[in-house]
Amino acid sequence: MEYLRTRVMLVGLIFALLTPFWAFMDWLLLPSRPTDFLFVRLFGFAGLLACVWLALQGHQRIRLVYVLSGLVFMLPASFYAYMLLSSDSAGHYVVLGYGFIPFLLVATLSIFPFTLLESAVVGGALIGLQILASIRADTWMTAKGMQDLWLLIALLVVALTANYFHLGLLLRLYRQATHDALTGLMNRGALNQQLTQRIWEDGLHVLMIDLDHFKQINDTHGHSVGDDVLARAAGLFKAHLEPQDLAARYGGEEFTLILAGRTDEQALELARQLLGKVQAQVLHNHDRQPFQITASIGLAACAAGQDAEKALRLADMRLYQAKRGGRNQIVATG
């Protein structure tokens, strides 16, 4: 979303800065200088600036950013279509002076992380715009018209291909930067970002979970067995979470769960379930000998509007109280 938002601001600003230059060329070269062109031009200019400003303010507002990304393409394309449909005497000038707009927008499409379907819809609209331009310039079904249309389609195919690999690379980089490779859970940095940026309307509960005596598992059975223990624990935690909850590997053998929309009793009950599930797991070393583990849990609540980071620190403090108190227990007060 942040990647898309920055592209909206950049492209919207570029088109807005080009608008005065295009208006000067209209004034200089258009034979009749239609007054409505200036009004439409000002409307497009204001719309682009509004897109840039709204995108600048649009942190964590994914729907708004998607709408703005569409408007960044729609405003220049709509202006071009209006000029083609409304200017009889200046039709050839419009095609010659602005005929690059469909090609520019298709090229711009390659830097936006849209899905292939979204990109295809935008590309199809731009192909329709190019056909309209050919009709207005009396080049439709001529060699030049077919050449321009073929060039736009070829450019669209290249843009869609670049978009596909671009989006795939972006998603892989995002996951590598925000998720732990071993467990598949979010890492500490991604969790902290979610806590500070996400709006928790119903408050939240924080569970800090530490696998007891984990260093002994590595020393006794080897790091590969320890890795398996971490992955199994992560899978157990994820299986008990709701879609709105968050889970992270906070560091080493320590995990953090963020529970949304729970009462204090529900959060405590889930902590008890997880404590029992961890202890009930039967794990095996390389010699297929079974062993079991336990966990310590610190629990803290955060009401709506309160500092989630404070709740995180409180849960961490209670986790260490549980470890100092003998481990394999939950501390939810104090």
C-alpha positions as CSV (number, residue, x, y, z in Angstrom):
1,M,0.0,0.0,0.0
2,E,2.8,2.4,0.9
3,Y,4.5,1.5,-2.4
4,L,1.3,2.3,-4.3
5,R,0.8,5.5,-2.4
6,T,4.2,6.9,-3.3
7,R,3.5,6.1,-7.0
8,V,0.2,8.0,-6.8
9,M,2.0,11.1,-5.4
10,L,4.8,10.9,-7.9
11,V,2.7,10.4,-11.1
12,G,0.0,12.8,-9.9
13,L,2.6,15.5,-9.3
14,I,4.3,14.9,-12.7
15,F,1.0,15.3,-14.6
16,A,0.0,18.3,-12.5
17,L,3.3,20.0,-13.3
18,L,2.9,19.2,-17.0
19,T,-0.6,20.8,-17.1
20,P,0.6,24.5,-17.3
21,F,2.9,23.6,-20.2
22,W,0.1,21.8,-22.1
23,A,-2.2,24.8,-21.4
24,F,0.4,27.2,-22.9
25,M,0.8,24.9,-26.0
26,D,-3.0,25.0,-26.4
27,W,-3.0,28.8,-26.2
28,L,-0.1,29.0,-28.7
29,L,-1.2,26.5,-31.3
30,L,-4.9,25.9,-31.2
31,P,-6.7,27.9,-34.0
32,S,-9.8,28.8,-32.1
33,R,-8.6,28.4,-28.5
34,P,-11.8,27.1,-27.0
35,T,-12.5,28.6,-23.6
36,D,-14.0,25.4,-22.3
37,F,-10.6,23.7,-22.7
38,L,-9.2,26.0,-20.0
39,F,-12.0,25.1,-17.6
40,V,-11.5,21.4,-18.2
41,R,-7.7,21.9,-17.9
42,L,-8.1,23.6,-14.5
43,F,-10.5,20.9,-13.3
44,G,-7.9,18.2,-14.2
45,F,-5.1,20.2,-12.6
46,A,-7.1,20.6,-9.4
47,G,-8.0,16.9,-9.4
48,L,-4.4,15.8,-9.8
49,L,-3.3,18.1,-6.9
50,A,-6.1,16.8,-4.8
51,C,-4.9,13.2,-5.6
52,V,-1.4,14.1,-4.5
53,W,-2.6,15.8,-1.3
54,L,-5.0,12.9,-0.3
55,A,-2.4,10.3,-1.0
56,L,0.0,12.3,1.2
57,Q,-2.5,12.0,4.0
58,G,-3.6,8.5,3.2
59,H,-1.5,6.4,5.5
60,Q,-3.2,3.0,6.2
61,R,-6.2,3.9,4.0
62,I,-5.9,1.3,1.3
63,R,-9.3,1.9,-0.3
64,L,-8.6,5.6,-0.7
65,V,-5.2,4.9,-2.2
66,Y,-6.7,2.5,-4.7
67,V,-9.3,5.1,-5.7
68,L,-6.6,7.7,-6.1
69,S,-4.5,5.4,-8.2
70,G,-7.4,5.0,-10.6
71,L,-8.0,8.8,-10.7
72,V,-4.3,9.4,-11.6
73,F,-4.9,7.5,-14.8
74,M,-8.5,8.6,-15.3
75,L,-8.0,12.4,-15.2
76,P,-5.4,12.7,-18.1
77,A,-7.3,10.1,-20.1
78,S,-10.6,11.8,-19.6
79,F,-9.2,15.2,-20.6
80,Y,-7.8,13.7,-23.8
81,A,-11.1,12.0,-24.6
82,Y,-13.0,15.3,-24.0
83,M,-10.7,17.1,-26.3
84,L,-11.1,14.5,-29.0
85,L,-14.9,14.5,-28.8
86,S,-15.4,18.3,-28.4
87,S,-12.9,19.9,-30.8
88,D,-13.9,19.7,-34.4
89,S,-11.6,22.2,-36.0
90,A,-8.6,21.2,-33.8
91,G,-9.1,17.5,-34.0
92,H,-5.8,16.8,-35.9
93,Y,-3.9,19.1,-33.6
94,V,-5.3,17.3,-30.5
95,V,-4.2,13.9,-31.9
96,L,-0.7,15.2,-32.8
97,G,-0.2,17.2,-29.6
98,Y,-1.7,14.8,-27.2
99,G,-1.5,11.5,-29.0
100,F,1.3,10.3,-26.7
101,I,-1.1,10.3,-23.6
102,P,-2.3,6.7,-24.1
103,F,1.3,5.5,-24.6
104,L,2.5,7.5,-21.6
105,L,-0.2,6.0,-19.4
106,V,0.4,2.5,-20.5
107,A,4.1,2.9,-19.8
108,T,3.3,4.4,-16.4
109,L,1.1,1.3,-15.7
110,S,4.3,-0.8,-15.4
111,I,5.4,1.0,-12.1
112,F,2.1,0.6,-10.4
113,P,1.7,-2.6,-8.3
114,F,-1.8,-3.5,-9.7
115,T,-3.0,-7.0,-10.2
116,L,-3.0,-8.3,-13.8
117,L,-6.8,-7.9,-14.0
118,E,-6.6,-4.3,-12.8
119,S,-3.9,-3.5,-15.2
120,A,-5.7,-5.2,-18.1
121,V,-8.9,-3.1,-17.4
122,V,-6.9,0.1,-17.4
123,G,-5.0,-1.0,-20.6
124,G,-8.3,-1.9,-22.3
125,A,-9.7,1.5,-21.6
126,L,-6.5,3.1,-23.1
127,I,-6.8,1.0,-26.2
128,G,-10.3,2.2,-26.6
129,L,-9.0,5.8,-26.2
130,Q,-6.4,5.2,-28.9
131,I,-9.1,3.8,-31.3
132,L,-11.2,7.0,-30.7
133,A,-8.1,9.1,-31.5
134,S,-7.6,7.3,-34.8
135,I,-11.2,7.8,-35.7
136,R,-11.0,11.5,-35.0
137,A,-7.8,11.8,-37.0
138,D,-9.2,9.9,-39.9
139,T,-6.5,7.2,-39.6
140,W,-8.7,4.4,-38.4
141,M,-8.2,1.3,-40.6
142,T,-5.2,2.9,-42.3
143,A,-1.6,1.7,-42.1
144,K,-0.7,4.5,-39.7
145,G,-3.8,3.9,-37.5
146,M,-3.0,0.1,-37.3
147,Q,0.6,0.8,-36.6
148,D,-0.2,3.1,-33.7
149,L,-2.7,0.6,-32.3
150,W,-0.3,-2.3,-32.6
151,L,2.4,-0.3,-30.9
152,L,0.1,0.5,-28.0
153,I,-0.9,-3.1,-27.6
154,A,2.7,-4.3,-27.7
155,L,3.6,-1.7,-25.1
156,L,0.7,-2.8,-22.9
157,V,1.9,-6.4,-23.1
158,V,5.4,-5.3,-22.0
159,A,3.9,-3.2,-19.2
160,L,1.7,-6.2,-18.0
161,T,4.7,-8.5,-18.1
162,A,6.8,-6.0,-16.1
163,N,3.9,-5.5,-13.7
164,Y,3.6,-9.2,-13.1
165,F,7.3,-9.6,-12.2
166,H,7.3,-6.3,-10.4
167,L,4.4,-7.2,-8.1
168,G,5.8,-10.7,-7.5
169,L,9.2,-9.3,-6.5
170,L,7.6,-6.6,-4.3
171,L,5.6,-9.3,-2.4
172,R,8.6,-11.5,-1.9
173,L,10.7,-8.5,-0.7
174,Y,7.8,-7.5,1.6
175,R,7.6,-10.9,3.1
176,Q,11.3,-11.2,3.6
177,A,11.4,-7.9,5.3
178,T,8.4,-8.4,7.6
179,H,8.2,-12.2,8.3
180,D,10.4,-14.7,10.0
181,A,11.7,-17.2,7.6
182,L,11.6,-20.2,10.0
183,T,8.1,-19.8,11.5
184,G,6.3,-17.7,8.9
185,L,5.2,-15.3,11.6
186,M,5.7,-11.6,11.4
187,N,9.0,-10.3,12.8
188,R,9.4,-7.8,15.6
189,G,9.7,-4.8,13.4
190,A,6.6,-5.6,11.4
191,L,4.6,-6.2,14.6
192,N,5.7,-2.9,16.2
193,Q,4.6,-1.1,13.0
194,Q,1.2,-2.8,13.0
195,L,0.7,-1.9,16.6
196,T,1.4,1.8,16.0
197,Q,-0.4,2.2,12.7
198,R,-3.4,-0.1,13.0
199,I,-6.6,1.3,14.6
200,W,-7.8,-1.0,17.5
201,E,-11.4,0.1,18.0
202,D,-12.2,-2.6,20.6
203,G,-8.9,-2.6,22.4
204,L,-6.5,-5.6,22.4
205,H,-4.7,-8.1,24.6
206,V,-1.0,-9.0,24.4
207,L,0.4,-12.4,25.0
208,M,4.1,-12.7,25.4
209,I,5.1,-16.4,25.2
210,D,8.5,-17.9,25.9
211,L,9.4,-21.6,25.5
212,D,11.0,-22.7,28.7
213,H,14.6,-23.9,28.8
214,F,14.9,-23.7,25.0
215,K,18.7,-23.4,25.1
216,Q,18.8,-26.9,26.7
217,I,16.8,-28.3,23.7
218,N,19.4,-26.9,21.3
219,D,22.3,-28.1,23.5
220,T,20.8,-31.6,24.0
221,H,19.1,-32.4,20.7
222,G,20.7,-30.0,18.2
223,H,19.6,-26.8,16.5
224,S,17.6,-28.6,13.8
225,V,15.4,-30.1,16.5
226,G,15.2,-26.7,18.1
227,D,14.1,-25.2,14.8
228,D,11.4,-27.9,14.5
229,V,10.2,-27.0,18.0
230,L,9.9,-23.3,17.0
231,A,8.0,-24.1,13.8
232,R,5.6,-26.5,15.6
233,A,5.0,-23.9,18.3
234,A,4.3,-21.2,15.7
235,G,1.9,-23.4,13.9
236,L,0.1,-24.2,17.2
237,F,-0.3,-20.5,18.0
238,K,-1.5,-19.6,14.5
239,A,-4.2,-22.3,14.6
240,H,-5.8,-20.7,17.7
241,L,-6.0,-17.1,16.3
242,E,-8.8,-15.3,14.6
243,P,-8.2,-13.4,11.2
244,Q,-8.0,-10.0,13.0
245,D,-5.3,-11.2,15.4
246,L,-1.6,-10.9,14.9
247,A,1.3,-13.3,15.7
248,A,5.0,-12.6,15.6
249,R,8.3,-14.2,16.5
250,Y,9.6,-11.5,18.8
251,G,13.1,-12.9,19.1
252,G,14.7,-16.3,19.8
253,E,12.2,-18.6,21.4
254,E,9.8,-15.7,22.4
255,F,6.5,-15.2,20.6
256,T,4.0,-12.3,20.7
257,L,0.3,-12.7,20.1
258,I,-2.0,-9.7,19.7
259,L,-5.7,-10.6,20.3
260,A,-8.4,-8.2,19.0
261,G,-11.9,-8.0,20.3
262,R,-11.5,-10.3,23.3
263,T,-12.7,-9.8,26.8
264,D,-10.2,-10.2,29.7
265,E,-11.8,-13.7,30.4
266,Q,-11.5,-14.8,26.8
267,A,-7.9,-13.7,26.5
268,L,-7.0,-15.5,29.8
269,E,-8.8,-18.6,28.6
270,L,-6.9,-18.7,25.3
271,A,-3.7,-18.3,27.2
272,R,-4.6,-21.3,29.4
273,Q,-5.5,-23.3,26.3
274,L,-2.1,-22.5,24.6
275,L,-0.2,-23.3,27.8
276,G,-1.9,-26.8,27.9
277,K,-1.5,-27.4,24.1
278,V,2.3,-26.6,24.3
279,Q,2.8,-29.0,27.2
280,A,0.7,-31.7,25.5
281,Q,2.8,-31.8,22.4
282,V,5.0,-34.8,22.0
283,L,8.2,-33.9,20.1
284,H,10.9,-36.2,18.9
285,N,14.7,-35.8,18.6
286,H,16.8,-37.3,15.8
287,D,16.8,-40.7,17.6
288,R,13.0,-40.6,17.6
289,Q,13.1,-40.3,21.4
290,P,10.1,-38.3,22.7
291,F,10.3,-35.2,24.8
292,Q,8.0,-32.4,25.8
293,I,8.3,-28.7,26.4
294,T,6.5,-26.0,28.5
295,A,6.0,-22.3,28.1
296,S,5.6,-19.2,30.2
297,I,3.1,-16.5,29.3
298,G,2.7,-12.8,30.2
299,L,-0.7,-11.3,29.5
300,A,-1.6,-7.6,29.4
301,A,-4.7,-5.7,28.2
302,C,-4.9,-2.4,26.3
303,A,-8.1,-0.5,26.0
304,A,-9.1,1.4,22.8
305,G,-7.2,4.6,22.5
306,Q,-4.4,3.6,24.9
307,D,-0.7,3.0,24.1
308,A,-0.3,-0.5,22.6
309,E,3.5,-0.3,23.2
310,K,2.9,0.2,26.9
311,A,0.8,-3.0,26.9
312,L,3.6,-4.8,25.1
313,R,6.1,-3.8,27.7
314,L,3.8,-4.8,30.5
315,A,3.2,-8.2,29.0
316,D,6.9,-8.6,28.6
317,M,7.5,-7.7,32.3
318,R,4.8,-10.2,33.4
319,L,6.4,-12.9,31.2
320,Y,9.6,-12.5,33.2
321,Q,7.6,-12.7,36.4
322,A,6.3,-16.0,35.2
323,K,9.8,-17.3,34.4
324,R,11.1,-16.2,37.8
325,G,8.1,-17.7,39.5
326,G,8.9,-21.2,38.2
327,R,7.9,-21.2,34.5
328,N,5.1,-23.1,32.9
329,Q,2.5,-20.6,34.1
330,I,0.6,-17.4,33.2
331,V,1.0,-14.0,34.9
332,A,-1.9,-11.6,34.0
333,T,-1.7,-9.2,37.0
334,G,1.0,-7.4,38.9
